[in-house]
């Protein structure tokens, strides 16, 4: 989707902020793996953190945050 006046392209600052958040989440994932007290909750915590990272990547780097469902913004494959 091309940037329009109603949906301007995100600024460099936005991309840097998203990158920083992804870096922090990755650091938390690595830390959680090495904390033995959290071993019982390891899988659910990593799944939640990975889902958060997936959502950020899809919304910002694939520009789906600006796409509406009526303009083909669904995640399903198109049959063409």
C-alpha positions as CSV (number, residue, x, y, z in Angstrom):
1,X,0.0,0.0,0.0
2,X,1.4,3.3,-1.0
3,X,1.4,6.2,1.5
4,X,-1.4,8.6,1.1
5,X,-2.3,11.8,2.9
6,X,-4.7,9.9,5.2
7,X,-2.1,7.2,5.8
8,X,1.4,8.8,5.8
9,X,4.5,6.6,5.7
10,X,5.9,5.9,9.2
11,X,8.8,8.1,10.2
12,X,12.4,6.8,10.8
13,X,11.8,7.4,14.5
14,X,8.8,4.9,14.3
15,X,11.0,2.3,12.7
16,X,13.7,2.8,15.3
17,X,11.2,2.5,18.1
18,X,9.8,-0.7,16.7
19,X,13.3,-2.0,16.3
20,X,14.1,-1.1,19.9
21,X,11.0,-2.9,21.2
22,X,11.8,-6.0,19.1
23,X,15.4,-5.9,20.6
24,X,14.0,-5.7,24.2
25,X,11.5,-8.5,23.6
26,X,14.4,-10.7,22.2
27,X,16.5,-9.9,25.2
28,X,13.6,-10.9,27.5
29,X,13.2,-14.1,25.6
30,X,16.9,-15.0,26.1
31,X,16.8,-14.0,29.7
32,X,13.7,-16.1,30.4
33,X,15.4,-19.1,28.9
34,X,18.2,-18.9,31.4
35,X,16.2,-18.3,34.5
36,X,15.6,-21.7,36.0
37,X,12.8,-20.6,38.3
38,X,10.7,-19.8,35.2
39,X,11.3,-23.3,33.6
40,X,7.7,-24.3,34.3
41,X,6.3,-21.3,32.4
42,X,9.0,-21.2,29.7
43,X,6.9,-22.4,26.7
44,X,3.8,-20.1,27.4
45,X,6.0,-17.1,28.0
46,X,8.0,-17.6,24.8
47,X,4.9,-18.2,22.8
48,X,3.4,-14.9,24.1
49,X,6.6,-13.0,23.4
50,X,7.0,-14.5,19.9
51,X,3.4,-13.5,19.1
52,X,4.1,-10.0,20.2
53,X,7.1,-9.8,17.9
54,X,5.2,-11.3,15.1
55,X,2.4,-8.7,15.5
56,X,4.9,-5.8,15.4
57,X,6.7,-7.1,12.3
58,X,3.4,-7.7,10.5
59,X,1.9,-4.3,11.4
60,X,4.9,-2.1,10.8
61,X,7.3,-3.8,8.4
62,X,4.7,-5.4,6.2
63,X,2.5,-2.2,6.4
64,X,-0.6,-4.2,7.3
65,X,-1.3,-1.6,10.0
66,X,-2.4,0.8,7.3
67,X,-4.5,-1.8,5.3
68,X,-8.2,-2.3,5.9
69,X,-9.9,-5.6,5.6
70,X,-12.1,-4.4,2.7
71,X,-9.0,-3.6,0.6
72,X,-7.5,-7.1,0.9
73,X,-5.8,-6.7,4.2
74,X,-6.5,-10.3,5.4
75,X,-3.7,-12.7,6.0
76,X,-5.3,-15.5,3.8
77,X,-3.7,-16.5,0.5
78,X,-5.2,-15.2,-2.7
79,X,-6.1,-17.8,-5.3
80,X,-4.6,-16.2,-8.5
